[in-house]
């Protein structure tokens, strides 16, 4: 956002570490609660907090920024999966206004 190349490099390195190198679940989840899990170990921690909303929201913001920088469809795909499976899924019809 600042235009400084070093910060872009930091963001891209974080994305590779958090998403590309580690992998994500089919609905795009990556954390259990607020804990990031090592590669190939998320299945042992699956539960009702696998799509933890704060993580989903912040990773969606990051994917949006990367999409704007690069135009790569993979970021839009990631954003879309999190929107449906991590944001809309947080709604609870029983408590809706």
N, C-alpha and C positions, 0 to 999 in steps of 0.2 A: 504494500500500500504506500510505502514511503518512496518507492522508486529505487531504493538502495539494493543493489544486486546481492549483497551478503545476507540480507534478511529474506530475500526470495530463496536463496540457497538453503537457509535454515528451515523454512517452511517446507520446501520440497524434500529435504532430508527427513524431516519429521513424518511427512506423509508416507515416504518409503518405509520407514521403521514401523509406523503404527498400522499401516494398511497393506502395503504391497508385500513386504517381507514376512509379515506375520499371518496375513490372510484374514478373511472375515467370514461370518456365517452367511447363508443364503439371503436372509433379509437385511444384511449389511451390519449386523451387530458385531461388536468387537470386544466389549467389556462386560463384566458381570458385576453389577453394582457399580462402584467407581474404580474397580480394580481391573487393570489390563492383564491379560493372561499370556503366558508364553505360547509359541506356536504349537499347534496340535494338542493343546490342553484345555481349550474352552469347553469341550463337551463334558468334562468333569464338573464344570461350574454352572451349567445351564440352569436357569430357574426363572422366577418371575421378575428378575432385575437384569436380565441379559441385555435388553435394549434400554439401558439406563438413560433417562431423558437428557440430562445435562451433557453427557458424552455425545449422544446423538445430535443434539442441537449444535454443539461446538464443532463437531466433525462435519456437519452439513455446511456450516459457515466456511470452514476451511476448504471443503470441496468446491463451493461456489467461487471462492477467490481463485483457486487453481484453475477452474474452468474458464474464468474470465481472462486469466493470464495466458492459458495455452489453447483453449478451444477444444481440448480433448474430450471426447464423448464419455470416456470412463468416469470422469468426475461427475458428469450429469447423471449417469447410471447410478453411481453411488448415492448421490443426493436424492434421486427419485426413490430408491429402495428404502432409504432412511425416512423419507417423508411419509411413505405409506406404512411401513412396518415399525417405525420408531416414533413418529410424531402423531399421525392420525390414530395409531393403535393405543395411544395414551388416553384417548377420550373414553369416558365412562358414561354411557347413556343414563345410568341410574342417578348420577350426580350432576347431570347437565342442567343448565338453567332452564 
